[in-house]
């Protein structure tokens, strides 16, 4: 692999994930690189328009170049466009935050969302990730991953809350229940105060390509409320699936 390119990408990601401009020393310490190497790579990113130097300071941040490229790619993705109307209807019916997610390795990646209209709501962002085995949309998708792949996706488990699934056996049992009932529930398994319910979305090839779900505070989304919302979430997933050409039951 091209090590210089990898280091440059690591540097670009560090800048993109930071809320504030970063200094050379700070970045070098985080990335395990020399300051001269970081400085040289930063100058290349500035020259190419991916980074900018703060006026009068040795601090650097990202430009909007990444966003411009990401927006071009996002325009090619059909799924959020197809799902938008269905998502809004679900938001109107539940008044909770709506997530549209895809599976990216062992993570659920949020590709679209609608924030809850209520003052207390679940925090997330488009482009954000969550451990797939800990959130409802992720588990809804994992339920349709070939069983043999689970060993590769989860060589180990990190504990986020007392309710986090911590073994392959427990995960397989949970995924079996999800396949049987048609929806997944997050019972505070990633963030202890946030719960949710989700269902998988299928395309014309009958492949699970995404999941739609709602999430909110545990005080509001009690087990009974989650069960009440489950049919709405399932119907929304069915609607999006049909719009994508799915002909299954």
C-alpha positions as CSV (number, residue, x, y, z in Angstrom):
1,X,0.0,0.0,0.0
2,X,1.0,3.6,-0.6
3,X,2.0,4.8,2.9
4,X,2.1,8.5,2.0
5,X,-1.4,8.4,0.6
6,X,-2.6,6.6,3.7
7,X,-1.0,9.1,6.0
8,X,-2.6,12.0,4.0
9,X,-6.0,10.4,4.2
10,X,-5.6,9.8,8.0
11,X,-4.7,13.5,8.3
12,X,-7.6,14.6,6.2
13,X,-10.0,12.5,8.3
14,X,-8.6,13.9,11.5
15,X,-9.2,17.5,10.3
16,X,-12.7,16.5,9.1
17,X,-13.7,15.0,12.4
18,X,-12.5,18.0,14.4
19,X,-14.8,20.8,15.4
20,X,-11.9,23.3,15.6
21,X,-8.8,24.0,13.5
22,X,-5.9,21.8,14.6
23,X,-2.2,22.5,15.1
24,X,0.7,20.6,13.7
25,X,2.0,19.3,17.0
26,X,-1.5,18.2,18.1
27,X,-2.1,16.3,14.8
28,X,1.4,14.7,14.9
29,X,0.8,13.4,18.4
30,X,-2.6,12.0,17.5
31,X,-1.5,10.3,14.3
32,X,1.9,9.1,15.4
33,X,3.7,11.1,12.7
34,X,6.6,13.6,12.8
35,X,5.8,17.3,12.8
36,X,7.7,17.8,9.6
37,X,5.7,15.0,7.9
38,X,2.4,16.5,9.1
39,X,3.4,20.0,8.0
40,X,4.4,18.7,4.5
41,X,1.1,16.8,4.1
42,X,-0.9,19.8,5.3
43,X,0.8,22.0,2.7
44,X,-0.2,19.5,0.0
45,X,-3.8,19.5,1.2
46,X,-3.8,23.3,1.2
47,X,-2.4,23.4,-2.3
48,X,-5.1,21.0,-3.5
49,X,-7.9,22.9,-1.8
50,X,-8.8,20.3,0.8
51,X,-7.5,22.3,3.8
52,X,-7.0,25.9,4.8
53,X,-4.6,27.6,7.2
54,X,-6.1,29.9,9.8
55,X,-4.9,33.5,9.2
56,X,-2.1,34.4,11.5
57,X,-1.9,31.0,13.2
58,X,-0.3,27.6,12.6
59,X,-3.7,25.9,12.7
60,X,-5.5,24.1,9.9
61,X,-9.0,23.0,9.1
62,X,-10.9,21.5,6.2
63,X,-12.4,23.5,3.4
64,X,-15.8,22.6,1.8
65,X,-14.1,20.6,-1.0
66,X,-14.9,17.3,0.8
67,X,-18.5,18.4,1.1
68,X,-18.6,19.3,-2.6
69,X,-17.4,15.9,-3.6
70,X,-19.7,14.2,-1.1
71,X,-22.7,16.1,-2.4
72,X,-21.9,14.9,-6.0
73,X,-21.8,11.3,-4.8
74,X,-24.9,11.7,-2.6
75,X,-26.9,12.9,-5.7
76,X,-26.2,9.5,-7.3
77,X,-27.7,7.6,-4.4
78,X,-31.3,6.8,-5.2
79,X,-32.3,5.5,-1.8
80,X,-32.7,8.7,0.2
81,X,-34.8,10.3,-2.6
82,X,-37.1,7.3,-2.8
83,X,-37.4,7.2,1.0
84,X,-38.0,10.9,1.8
85,X,-41.8,10.9,1.5
86,X,-42.1,7.7,3.5
87,X,-39.8,9.0,6.2
88,X,-41.8,12.2,6.6
89,X,-45.0,10.3,6.9
90,X,-43.4,8.2,9.7
91,X,-42.1,11.3,11.4
92,X,-45.6,12.9,11.3
93,X,-47.1,9.7,12.8
94,X,-44.6,9.1,15.6
95,X,-43.1,12.6,16.3
96,X,-39.7,10.8,16.8
97,X,-36.4,11.1,15.0
98,X,-36.3,9.0,11.8
99,X,-33.2,7.3,10.6
100,X,-32.4,5.7,7.2
101,X,-29.3,3.5,7.6
102,X,-27.1,1.3,5.5
103,X,-24.7,-1.4,6.7
104,X,-21.0,-0.4,6.4
105,X,-18.9,-3.2,7.8
106,X,-19.9,-3.6,11.4
107,X,-21.5,-0.2,11.6
108,X,-24.8,1.3,10.8
109,X,-24.2,4.4,8.6
110,X,-26.9,7.1,8.7
111,X,-27.6,8.3,5.1
112,X,-30.7,10.3,5.9
113,X,-32.7,11.5,8.9
114,X,-35.5,13.7,10.1
115,X,-35.2,15.2,13.5
116,X,-38.0,14.8,16.1
117,X,-40.2,17.9,16.6
118,X,-40.0,17.3,20.3
119,X,-37.6,19.3,22.5
120,X,-36.0,16.1,23.9
121,X,-34.8,13.9,21.2
122,X,-32.0,11.5,20.1
123,X,-28.9,13.2,18.7
124,X,-27.3,11.9,15.5
125,X,-26.2,13.2,12.2
126,X,-26.2,12.2,8.5
127,X,-22.9,10.5,7.8
128,X,-22.6,9.4,11.5
129,X,-22.0,5.8,12.5
130,X,-23.2,3.5,15.2
131,X,-22.2,0.0,16.1
132,X,-24.6,-2.1,14.1
133,X,-25.2,-4.7,16.9
134,X,-26.2,-1.9,19.3
135,X,-28.9,0.1,17.3
136,X,-32.2,-0.9,15.8
137,X,-31.4,-0.1,12.2
138,X,-28.1,-1.9,12.4
139,X,-29.7,-5.1,14.0
140,X,-32.5,-5.1,11.4
141,X,-29.8,-5.2,8.7
142,X,-27.5,-7.7,10.5
143,X,-30.5,-10.1,10.6
144,X,-30.2,-10.6,6.9
145,X,-26.4,-11.0,6.7
146,X,-25.2,-14.5,6.0
147,X,-24.4,-16.2,9.3
148,X,-20.9,-17.0,8.4
149,X,-20.0,-13.3,7.9
150,X,-20.9,-12.5,11.5
151,X,-17.7,-14.1,12.8
152,X,-15.6,-11.7,10.5
153,X,-17.7,-8.7,11.4
154,X,-17.5,-9.2,15.2
155,X,-14.2,-10.8,16.2
156,X,-14.8,-9.1,19.6
157,X,-17.4,-6.9,21.3
158,X,-17.1,-3.6,23.0
159,X,-19.4,-2.8,25.9
160,X,-21.2,0.5,25.7
161,X,-24.0,0.0,28.2
162,X,-25.1,-2.8,30.6
163,X,-27.5,-3.9,27.8
164,X,-25.0,-4.2,25.0
165,X,-24.9,-7.6,23.3
166,X,-21.5,-9.1,24.1
167,X,-21.3,-12.4,22.4
168,X,-21.9,-14.0,19.0
169,X,-24.3,-16.5,20.5
170,X,-26.4,-13.8,22.0
171,X,-26.3,-11.8,18.8
172,X,-27.4,-14.8,16.7
173,X,-30.3,-15.4,19.1
174,X,-31.3,-11.7,18.8
175,X,-31.1,-11.7,15.0
176,X,-33.2,-14.9,14.8
177,X,-36.0,-13.1,16.8
178,X,-35.7,-10.1,14.5
179,X,-36.2,-12.3,11.4
180,X,-39.2,-13.9,13.0
181,X,-41.0,-10.7,14.0
182,X,-39.9,-8.4,11.2
183,X,-38.4,-5.6,13.3
184,X,-35.5,-4.9,15.6
185,X,-35.5,-3.0,18.9
186,X,-32.7,-1.2,20.6
187,X,-33.2,-1.2,24.4
188,X,-30.5,1.3,25.3
189,X,-27.7,-0.8,24.0
190,X,-25.5,1.9,22.6
191,X,-26.6,5.0,24.5
192,X,-28.3,4.0,27.7
193,X,-31.0,6.7,27.5
194,X,-31.9,6.1,23.8
195,X,-34.2,3.4,22.4
196,X,-35.6,2.6,19.0
197,X,-37.3,0.3,16.6
198,X,-36.4,-0.4,13.0
199,X,-37.2,-2.7,10.0
200,X,-35.2,-3.7,7.0
201,X,-35.7,-2.4,3.4
202,X,-35.3,-4.7,0.4
203,X,-34.6,-3.9,-3.2
204,X,-35.7,-5.6,-6.5
205,X,-33.1,-8.3,-6.0
206,X,-34.6,-9.2,-2.6
207,X,-31.5,-8.0,-0.8
208,X,-31.7,-6.0,2.4
209,X,-30.1,-2.7,1.4
210,X,-31.1,-0.4,4.2
211,X,-33.2,0.0,7.3
212,X,-35.7,2.6,8.5
213,X,-36.2,3.3,12.2
214,X,-37.3,5.7,14.9
215,X,-35.3,6.6,18.0
216,X,-35.9,8.7,21.1
217,X,-35.4,9.0,24.8
218,X,-36.1,5.9,26.9
219,X,-38.6,7.7,29.1
220,X,-40.8,8.3,26.0
221,X,-40.1,5.1,24.0
222,X,-41.1,2.6,26.6
223,X,-41.4,-1.1,25.6
224,X,-45.1,-0.7,25.1
225,X,-44.7,2.3,22.9
226,X,-42.0,0.7,20.8
227,X,-44.3,-2.3,20.2
228,X,-47.1,0.1,19.2
229,X,-44.7,1.9,16.7
230,X,-43.3,-1.4,15.3
231,X,-46.2,-1.9,12.7
232,X,-45.8,1.7,11.5
233,X,-42.1,1.2,11.0
234,X,-42.7,-2.1,9.2
235,X,-45.3,-0.6,6.9
236,X,-42.9,2.2,6.1
237,X,-40.1,-0.3,5.3
238,X,-42.5,-2.2,3.0
239,X,-43.5,1.0,1.2
240,X,-39.9,1.9,0.5
241,X,-39.1,-1.6,-0.5
242,X,-41.9,-1.6,-3.0
243,X,-40.8,1.7,-4.4
244,X,-37.3,0.1,-4.9
245,X,-38.9,-2.7,-6.9
246,X,-39.2,-5.4,-4.2
247,X,-41.9,-8.0,-5.1
248,X,-41.6,-10.2,-2.0
249,X,-44.2,-10.6,0.8
